[in-house]
Amino acid sequence: MFLVVSKKTLRLLFLFCVIILSSFFVCASTKVTSIRPANKYCVVLDAGHGGIDGGSVGESGIFERDLNLSVTQKIKGLLNTLNIDVVETRKTQDGLYGEFAHGFKQKDMKERKKIIDSSNADLVVSIHMNYFKDSSAHGAQVFYKPGCLKSKTLAGTTQNLFQKNLFKARKEPLKGDFFILTCSEKPGILVECGYLSNREEEALLISQEYQNKLAYQIFCGIVSFFDIKTIENI
Ligand SMILES: [Zn+2]
């Protein structure tokens, strides 16, 4: 008995086989390349501002609040590929103060501290965008927690990566007496990703491509902080 198979069915069968085979190879190659660190790490990612507190505003009308969130989400995605846990202080455009009322900023910061304190995090990374009245000011700047060597080391590594790979980044990390860094015992850095007051830098900061580049440098800094040796195998 002959089995009549049309050309269309044959084409579909062929396509099906190609999909099965290619997914096999993708899985096989993923197994080889996604090496996970032996230790379990956790990072608090803090997207600065939120809700009514938009932070700085660029010439284009973009709010710092929104860019901060976008960059932290990209860092989170990268950290998750290495099985590093992430606790976000905020996952949406909203602030952490509930109803808008007098003293909302203090309430917002208190909530952030609560999240940091209740986490098992080994590190806090806060993301912001800079602004200055002189529009020629430029470059990403990393701040570290005063008196904390671990923070200073991470800030140095990250600032170096910025200098090599980002738009006119600043040369040296700076000491930063920010509440988000000093409110807990955990080491931490605050990253001012660039100036929204600089037209050229603002355009870069808005682009997904530059945000990915930025997030990747911060991710690499964190990976070196934890001394994860498998970064080159990703
Ligand atoms: Zn800010």
Residues whose N, C-alpha, C, O or C-beta is under 5 A from the ligand:
A	BS01	ZN	G48 G55 H128 M129
